[in-house]
């Protein structure tokens, strides 16, 4: 098709392809401007259902006028022999490519992107259009830093009687598909809320909320509402942001945010804490200099969280203060001001007696310790409702505050005052004459058990720590606390990535802290499958032929080895570069180089590979 002209549009180069159409960069010869031309695949042009769906996208996007939605310029019409849609041409890359190549860095940046996408979707919903296929691949990041939502191919218009039913086909992307769509039920704006929640989860954690070894497992996870708490995967994720994600991903559409406006309002406090204004200008600042923006945002977050923690201390709300300090140390583990404040709190509480409080106040901040007495007044910071079936958040298991009635000795009240006009009668024991007897000898109070400070650090992050069978609250991949002298069983578990770790730690008395650094052993293999519409293309890895695409995927993917001998990030996560060698019927052969990020013990899938993406090569194998 390259070089051909459809109406007044000359096709210059192929820029993308999907199951329904091919997208070309084109030139509007009448207006002399670049455009994107989406051409329906020839084998679908004769199918009425496909033509209706293509026409549906054109009509849906034509109703929308928003800077965050790609603008439609022209449509071939329902009766045209060659069906095509002409839109503005966005120079840039998809949000998926940006996230994999640059990464977002801080959860608040993901919240900023989600807020602006929600604004565009709010406009679409008000115009009666539901997207129904939200995913990072359908969001463009322009070279100027603008976000553009595109590909309304399976959108439906609210209130319309025309309902596309792709018989025998899955409509939408499994990783982002709402439960009601999987079950074939009616889907409305709440479906877009769910899908945007999956994108927000991915931007915050770097992983998909619902992942499985295959599509069936992924869909089952969605229907069962099973996904890891984002705070376990990304320690800097706040409780407020985790609560927003949780509500987006509720199985029941009625339990999600009523609309995109409410979702944006829920994200506002998260953004305000970092001094982020959810505008296009703010987003351009980020995309223009991601590293510089992240550094400045991290500094603002640290200062704002530290200030709020100090305000909470001044208001005698230590549990709230600890929650703020927790996040500071997740962002900046060595922040000296927080360590000084925590040490001062620790010394003060050691001089207080717990009143009616059982246990110790567990503080988890990456380098936390356990405190033996409850604070004088503790106000617990409310936690968001954890995700269904995945609610074992270590911080919740350990607790983060003493009871509200814990008081210092000097705050103990005098005997009860009279109730109304009735004085409290004395007890019979109080009225009985006291005997002049020598008081019995009091048994000496037992000496407190010797304790020692312990500091644990481990890699990679995301592991769950248990001490003597009790899950510990951790934020950064570290823990600090006091333990009684004697043996303690330390266990670390990391779902999917690493082998379980267990050690019996013989703790002896000592003044200095006992420090342990632990590198978890990665599982021996990870795997990747190849997303490609060329089943006969040859797969080559490190100069070795691995089989055809069809063979590789049928076997469950290409295995990638991991070892404790690997250094740094490569021990647990590897970027694997491979090539496809594809052939056409005319004998033309092309190399399609690509890469994929593979994690130990897990399965990954490459980005979509198309035959027209690279220049032709010779006929020899790599």
C-alpha positions in Angstrom: 0.0 0.0 0.0 3.0 2.3 0.5 3.1 4.9 -2.3 -0.6 4.4 -3.1 -3.1 7.2 -2.9 -6.6 6.9 -1.3 -8.7 9.8 -2.4 -6.5 12.8 -1.6 -4.3 10.9 0.9 -0.9 9.5 -0.2 0.4 6.6 2.0 4.0 7.3 3.0 5.0 4.6 5.5 3.5 2.0 7.8 3.5 3.0 11.4 1.4 0.3 13.1 -0.9 -2.6 12.6 -3.5 -4.5 14.5 -6.0 -7.3 14.0 -8.4 -5.0 12.1 -6.5 -2.4 10.3 -3.1 -1.0 9.3 -2.1 2.6 10.2 0.0 4.6 7.7 1.7 7.9 7.9 0.1 9.8 5.0 0.1 13.2 3.3 -3.0 15.2 2.6 -2.0 16.4 -0.8 -4.8 19.1 -0.8 -3.8 20.7 2.5 -0.1 19.6 2.4 -0.2 18.2 6.0 0.8 15.0 7.6 -2.1 12.7 8.6 -2.6 9.2 9.9 -4.6 6.9 7.7 -6.1 3.8 9.2 -7.0 1.3 6.5 -9.2 -1.7 7.1 -7.5 -5.0 6.3 -8.6 -6.2 2.8 -9.7 -9.6 4.1 -12.2 -7.8 6.4 -13.4 -5.3 3.8 -16.0 -7.8 2.6 -17.4 -8.6 6.0 -20.4 -6.6 7.0 -19.7 -6.8 10.8 -16.1 -5.6 10.4 -17.2 -2.7 8.1 -19.8 -1.7 10.7 -17.3 -1.7 13.5 -14.9 0.4 11.4 -17.7 2.8 10.6 -18.6 2.9 14.3 -15.2 4.1 15.3 -15.3 6.9 12.8 -18.7 8.1 14.1 -17.6 7.7 17.7 -14.4 9.8 17.4 -16.1 12.4 15.2 -18.3 13.3 18.1 -15.4 14.2 20.3 -13.4 17.4 20.5 -10.8 17.3 23.3 -7.0 18.0 23.3 -6.5 14.6 24.9 -8.3 12.6 22.1 -7.0 12.1 18.6 -9.0 14.2 16.2 -10.7 12.6 13.1 -10.4 14.5 9.8 -12.1 12.3 7.3 -13.8 8.9 6.7 -14.1 7.0 3.5 -17.8 6.3 4.0 -19.8 3.1 4.5 -20.0 2.3 0.8 -16.4 2.8 -0.2 -14.5 -0.1 -1.7 -11.5 0.6 0.5 -12.5 1.7 4.0 -10.2 4.1 5.8 -10.2 6.7 8.6 -8.0 9.8 8.5 -6.9 11.4 11.8 -4.3 13.8 13.0 -0.8 12.3 13.0 0.8 12.2 16.5 4.6 12.1 16.4 5.8 10.2 19.5 5.5 6.8 21.1 2.8 4.9 22.9 2.5 5.1 26.7 3.5 1.4 26.8 6.8 2.1 25.1 7.5 5.1 27.3 6.8 3.1 30.5 9.1 0.3 29.4 11.9 2.5 28.1 11.9 5.4 30.6 9.6 4.3 33.5 7.5 6.7 35.5 9.6 6.6 38.7 7.2 7.8 41.3 3.5 6.8 41.9 2.4 10.4 41.8 3.5 10.7 38.2 1.2 7.8 37.3 -1.6 9.6 39.2 -0.9 12.7 37.0 -1.1 10.8 33.8 -4.3 8.9 35.0 -5.9 12.2 36.0 -5.5 13.7 32.5 -6.7 10.5 30.8 -9.7 10.6 33.1 -10.4 14.1 31.9 -10.4 13.1 28.3 -12.6 10.1 29.1 -15.0 12.3 31.0 -15.5 14.3 27.9 -16.1 11.1 25.8 -18.6 9.8 28.4 -20.5 13.1 28.4 -20.7 12.8 24.6 -22.1 9.3 25.0 -19.0 7.4 24.0 -17.5 4.6 26.0 -14.0 3.5 24.8 -14.0 -0.1 26.0 -10.4 -0.9 24.9 -8.3 1.3 27.2 -4.7 0.1 27.4 -1.2 1.8 27.3 -0.8 0.9 23.7 -3.9 3.1 22.9 -2.4 6.2 24.4 0.2 8.2 22.5 2.8 10.4 24.1 3.5 13.2 21.6 7.0 14.6 21.1 5.7 17.8 22.7 4.6 16.0 25.8 0.9 15.8 25.0 -1.3 12.7 25.7 -3.6 11.5 23.0 -6.2 8.8 23.5 -6.8 6.8 20.3 -8.3 3.6 18.9 -12.0 3.7 19.7 -12.4 0.6 17.5 -14.7 -1.2 19.9 -16.3 1.9 21.4 -20.0 2.0 21.8 -22.3 5.0 21.9 -24.5 5.2 25.1 -28.1 5.0 24.2 -27.5 3.7 20.7 -29.3 0.6 19.5 -26.3 -0.4 17.4 -24.4 -2.9 19.5 -21.4 -4.6 18.0 -21.1 -8.3 18.9 -17.9 -9.7 17.6 -19.2 -13.3 17.4 -16.5 -15.8 18.4 -13.9 -13.1 19.1 -12.7 -11.5 22.3 -13.5 -7.8 22.3 -10.8 -5.9 24.1 -7.5 -6.5 25.7 -7.5 -9.3 28.3 -5.0 -7.6 30.7 -7.3 -4.6 31.0 -10.8 -6.2 30.5 -13.5 -5.5 33.1 -15.3 -8.5 34.6 -18.6 -7.5 33.0 -17.2 -7.6 29.5 -15.6 -11.0 30.2 -19.0 -12.3 31.3 -20.8 -10.7 28.3 -22.9 -8.4 30.4 -23.8 -4.8 29.6 -20.8 -2.4 29.9 -20.9 1.3 30.4 -18.6 4.1 31.7 -17.7 1.9 34.7 -15.8 -0.4 32.2 -13.5 2.5 31.4 -13.0 3.2 35.1 -11.8 -0.4 35.6 -9.5 -0.3 32.6 -8.0 3.0 33.6 -7.4 1.5 37.1 -5.3 -1.3 35.5 -3.3 1.3 33.6 -2.8 3.3 36.9 -1.7 0.1 38.7 0.9 -0.6 35.9 2.3 3.0 36.0 2.6 2.8 39.8 4.1 -0.7 40.2 5.6 -1.5 36.7 3.5 -4.7 36.6 0.0 -5.6 35.5 -2.6 -6.1 38.2 -3.9 -9.2 36.6 -1.2 -11.5 35.1 -1.3 -15.1 34.3 0.7 -17.7 32.4 -2.0 -17.5 29.7 -5.2 -15.6 28.8 -7.4 -18.1 30.7 -5.5 -17.5 33.9 -5.5 -13.8 33.4 -9.3 -13.7 32.9 -9.8 -15.9 35.9 -7.8 -13.5 38.1 -10.0 -10.6 36.9 -13.2 -12.5 37.7 -11.9 -13.5 41.1 -10.6 -10.0 41.8 -7.1 -11.3 42.7 -4.1 -8.9 42.4 -1.2 -8.0 44.7 -1.5 -4.9 46.8 0.4 -2.1 45.0 2.1 -1.0 48.2 3.8 -4.4 48.4 5.3 -4.0 44.9 6.0 -0.2 45.2 6.8 0.9 48.8 6.4 4.6 47.9 2.8 4.1 46.9 0.6 5.9 49.5 -2.4 4.5 51.2 -4.6 7.1 49.5 -3.4 6.1 46.0 -3.8 2.4 46.8 -7.4 3.1 47.9 -8.1 4.8 44.5 -6.7 1.8 42.6 -8.7 -0.6 44.8 -12.0 1.2 44.1 -11.3 1.3 40.3 -10.7 -2.5 40.3 -13.8 -3.5 42.1 -15.5 -6.5 40.5 -19.0 -4.9 40.9 -19.3 -1.9 38.5 -21.6 -0.1 41.0 -18.8 -0.3 43.6 -16.3 1.7 41.4 -16.2 5.4 41.0 -19.5 6.7 39.5 -17.6 8.5 36.8 -14.3 9.9 35.7 -14.9 13.2 37.5 -15.1 11.4 40.9 -12.0 9.5 40.0 -10.1 12.7 39.3 -11.3 14.2 42.6 -10.0 11.2 44.4 -6.6 11.6 42.8 -6.4 15.3 43.7 -5.1 14.9 47.3 -2.4 12.5 46.0 -1.3 15.2 43.6 -1.6 18.1 46.0 0.9 16.5 48.4 3.5 16.7 45.7 2.5 20.1 44.6 1.3 18.7 41.2 -1.2 20.6 39.1 -3.0 18.2 36.8 -2.6 20.2 33.6 -1.2 19.7 30.2 1.6 22.1 31.1 2.6 20.0 34.1 2.7 16.9 32.0 4.8 18.5 29.3 7.3 19.5 32.1 7.5 15.8 33.0 7.9 14.4 29.5 10.3 17.1 28.6 12.8 16.1 31.4 11.6 12.9 33.2 14.7 12.5 35.3 14.8 16.2 36.4 11.1 16.2 37.1 11.3 13.1 39.3 14.2 14.5 41.3 12.4 17.7 42.0 9.1 15.9 42.8 10.9 13.5 45.2 12.4 16.5 47.1 9.0 18.2 47.3 7.3 15.0 48.6 10.0 14.6 51.2 9.7 18.1 52.5 5.9 18.1 52.5 5.6 14.7 54.2 8.2 15.7 56.8 6.3 19.0 57.5 3.0 17.1 57.9 4.7 14.5 60.2 6.0 17.3 62.4 2.6 18.9 62.5 1.1 15.6 63.6 3.7 15.3 66.4 2.9 18.8 67.6 -0.8 17.8 67.7 0.0 14.7 69.7 -0.9 12.3 66.9 2.2 10.0 66.8 0.6 7.3 64.7 -0.3 9.8 62.0 3.2 11.2 62.2 4.8 7.8 61.8 2.7 7.2 58.7 4.2 10.3 57.2 7.7 9.5 58.3 7.2 6.0 56.9 6.7 7.4 53.4 9.6 9.8 53.8 12.0 7.0 54.4 10.5 5.0 51.5 11.5 7.9 49.3 14.8 8.8 51.0 15.9 6.0 53.4 18.9 8.0 54.7 16.9 11.2 55.5 18.7 12.3 58.7 15.9 14.6 60.0 13.4 11.7 60.2 15.9 9.4 61.9 16.6 12.1 64.5 12.9 12.6 65.1 12.3 8.9 65.4 15.2 8.5 67.8 13.8 11.3 70.0 10.3 9.6 70.0 11.9 6.3 70.9 13.8 7.7 73.9 10.7 9.5 75.1 8.5 6.5 74.9 11.0 4.3 76.8 10.3 6.6 79.8 6.5 6.1 79.6 4.5 3.2 80.9 1.9 1.6 78.7 -1.6 1.9 80.2 -3.9 -0.9 79.1 -1.9 -1.5 76.0 -0.8 -5.0 75.2 2.3 -5.5 73.0 4.6 -3.0 71.4 4.1 -0.3 68.8 5.5 -1.7 65.5 7.1 0.9 63.3 7.9 -0.2 59.8 9.8 2.4 57.7 12.5 0.4 55.9 14.8 1.0 58.9 12.2 0.8 61.7 12.5 -0.5 65.2 10.0 -1.9 67.7 8.9 0.4 70.6 8.1 -1.2 74.0 5.5 1.2 75.2 2.4 2.7 73.6 2.2 6.5 73.0 0.3 8.8 75.3 -2.4 9.3 72.6 -2.4 7.4 69.4 -4.6 8.2 66.4 -4.5 5.5 63.8 -4.3 6.6 60.2 -7.2 4.9 58.4 -6.0 2.3 55.8 -7.8 1.9 52.5 -9.8 -1.2 51.8 -7.3 -3.7 50.5 -7.9 -5.6 47.2 -10.3 -8.5 47.4 -8.5 -11.8 48.3 -5.2 -10.1 48.5 -5.6 -8.2 51.8 -2.6 -9.6 53.7 -0.8 -6.3 53.9 2.1 -6.6 56.3 1.6 -3.1 57.7 -2.0 -4.0 58.6 -1.0 -7.3 60.1 1.4 -5.8 62.5 -0.7 -2.7 63.3 0.7 0.8 63.5 -0.7 2.4 66.6 -1.4 1.7 70.3 -5.0 2.1 71.7 -6.4 5.5 71.9 -6.6 5.3 75.8 -2.9 4.7 76.3 -1.6 7.4 78.6 1.5 8.5 80.4 1.8 8.1 84.1 1.4 11.8 84.8 -1.9 11.7 82.9 -3.5 9.0 85.2 -6.7 10.5 86.6 -7.6 10.8 90.3 -10.2 8.5 91.9 -13.7 8.7 90.3 -15.6 11.9 91.0 -19.2 11.6 92.4 -21.8 10.7 89.9 -24.6 13.4 90.2 -25.4 14.0 93.9 -24.4 10.4 94.9 -20.9 10.0 96.2 -19.2 6.7 95.4 -19.5 4.6 98.6 -16.4 3.3 100.0 -15.7 -0.4 99.8 -16.1 -2.6 103.0 -12.4 -3.3 102.8 -11.7 0.4 103.0 -13.9 0.9 106.2 -12.5 -2.1 108.1 -9.9 -1.1 110.7 -6.4 -1.6 109.5 -4.3 -4.1 111.4 -0.9 -3.0 112.7 1.0 -5.7 111.0 4.3 -5.8 109.2 3.6 -5.7 105.5 4.5 -8.8 103.7 7.8 -8.8 101.8 7.2 -7.9 98.2 8.8 -10.1 95.6 11.3 -8.3 93.4 10.1 -7.4 89.9 11.7 -9.7 87.3 14.5 -8.0 85.4 13.5 -7.1 81.8 14.7 -9.6 79.2 17.8 -8.4 77.4 17.1 -7.1 73.9 19.3 -6.1 70.9 18.8 -3.9 67.9 18.6 -5.8 64.6 18.9 -4.3 61.1 17.9 -6.4 58.1 18.3 -5.5 54.4 17.5 -7.6 51.4 17.2 -7.6 47.6 15.0 -7.5 45.6 12.3 -5.4 47.0 8.8 -6.8 47.3 9.7 -9.7 49.6 7.6 -10.4 52.6 9.4 -10.7 56.0 8.4 -13.0 58.9 10.2 -13.2 62.2 9.3 -16.2 64.4 6.3 -16.9 62.2 4.9 -13.3 62.5 4.6 -11.2 59.3 6.5 -7.9 59.8 5.5 -4.5 58.5 8.1 -3.3 56.0 8.1 -0.5 53.5 11.6 -0.3 51.9 13.4 -3.6 51.4 14.7 -3.3 55.0 13.6 -3.8 58.6 15.0 -2.5 61.9 13.7 -3.4 65.4 14.6 -4.7 68.8 14.4 -8.5 69.5 14.9 -10.4 72.7 18.3 -12.2 73.0 18.0 -15.8 71.8 17.2 -17.7 68.6 14.8 -16.2 66.0 13.7 -17.6 62.7 13.9 -15.2 59.8 12.0 -16.0 56.6 11.7 -14.0 53.4 9.3 -14.9 50.6 9.0 -13.3 47.2 6.1 -14.6 45.1 7.2 -16.0 41.8 10.6 -14.3 41.6 12.9 -16.0 44.2 13.4 -19.1 46.2 12.2 -18.9 49.9 14.8 -17.9 52.4 15.0 -19.0 56.0 17.7 -18.5 58.7 17.8 -19.1 62.4 19.4 -16.0 63.8 21.2 -16.6 67.2 21.0 -13.2 68.8 23.5 -12.5 71.6 23.5 -9.6 74.0 25.4 -6.5 72.7 25.3 -2.8 72.5 25.8 -2.3 68.7 23.2 -3.3 66.2 23.4 -6.7 64.5 23.3 -6.1 60.7 22.4 -8.7 58.1 22.3 -8.2 54.3 20.5 -10.9 52.3 20.4 -11.5 48.6 17.5 -13.8 47.7 18.3 -16.5 45.2 16.4 -16.0 42.0 14.4 -18.8 40.4 16.4 -20.5 37.7 14.3 -19.4 34.7 11.9 -16.9 33.3 10.1 -17.2 30.0 8.9 -14.9 27.2 6.4 -15.5 24.5 6.3 -13.6 21.2 3.4 -11.4 20.1 3.6 -11.6 16.3 1.2 -12.4 13.4 3.9 -14.3 11.6 3.7 -17.9 13.0 6.4 -19.2 10.6 9.0 -16.5 11.5 12.2 -17.9 12.9 13.2 -17.0 16.4 16.9 -16.4 17.0 18.5 -15.7 20.4 22.2 -15.1 20.9 22.9 -16.6 17.5 20.8 -19.8 18.3 17.7 -20.8 16.5 14.9 -21.4 19.0 12.2 -22.5 16.5 9.4 -20.7 14.8 7.1 -18.3 16.6 4.3 -20.9 16.6 6.6 -23.5 18.1 8.1 -21.2 20.7 4.7 -20.1 21.9 3.3 -23.6 21.9 6.1 -24.7 24.2 5.3 -21.9 26.6 7.9 -19.4 25.4 11.7 -19.1 25.3 13.5 -19.9 28.6 15.9 -17.3 30.1 18.3 -18.4 32.7 18.9 -16.6 36.0 21.6 -17.3 38.6 22.9 -15.9 41.9 26.1 -15.3 40.0 24.5 -12.6 37.9 25.2 -9.1 39.2 22.9 -6.2 40.1 19.5 -6.0 38.5 20.4 -8.8 36.0 20.1 -11.3 38.8 16.4 -10.9 38.9 15.3 -8.9 35.8 16.9 -9.1 32.3 16.3 -7.3 29.1 16.5 -10.0 26.4 17.3 -9.0 22.8 16.2 -11.4 20.1 15.5 -11.4 16.4 12.8 -12.8 14.1 13.7 -13.8 10.6 10.5 -13.6 8.5 10.0 -14.4 4.8 7.4 -13.4 2.2 6.1 -15.5 -0.6 8.3 -13.6 -3.0 11.4 -14.7 -1.2 12.0 -11.4 0.6 13.4 -11.9 4.1 13.4 -9.4 6.9 15.0 -9.2 10.3 12.8 -7.9 13.1 15.0 -7.1 16.1 13.3 -6.6 19.4 13.7 -6.9 23.1 11.6 -8.0 26.1 11.9 -7.5 29.9 11.9 -10.9 31.6 11.7 -11.4 35.4 12.9 -14.6 37.2 10.2 -17.1 37.7 7.7 -15.2 35.6 6.4 -15.1 32.0 6.6 -12.1 29.8 5.3 -11.3 26.3 7.1 -9.2 23.7 5.6 -6.1 22.2 3.7 -6.6 18.9 6.0 -7.3 16.0 4.9 -6.7 12.4 6.5 -7.7 9.1 6.7 -4.2 7.7 8.6 -2.8 10.7 12.2 -3.2 9.5 14.2 -3.1 6.3 14.7 -6.2 4.2 17.8 -8.3 5.0 19.7 -11.0 3.1 18.5 -14.6 3.2 21.1 -16.0 5.6 20.3 -16.9 9.2 21.7 -14.8 12.0 
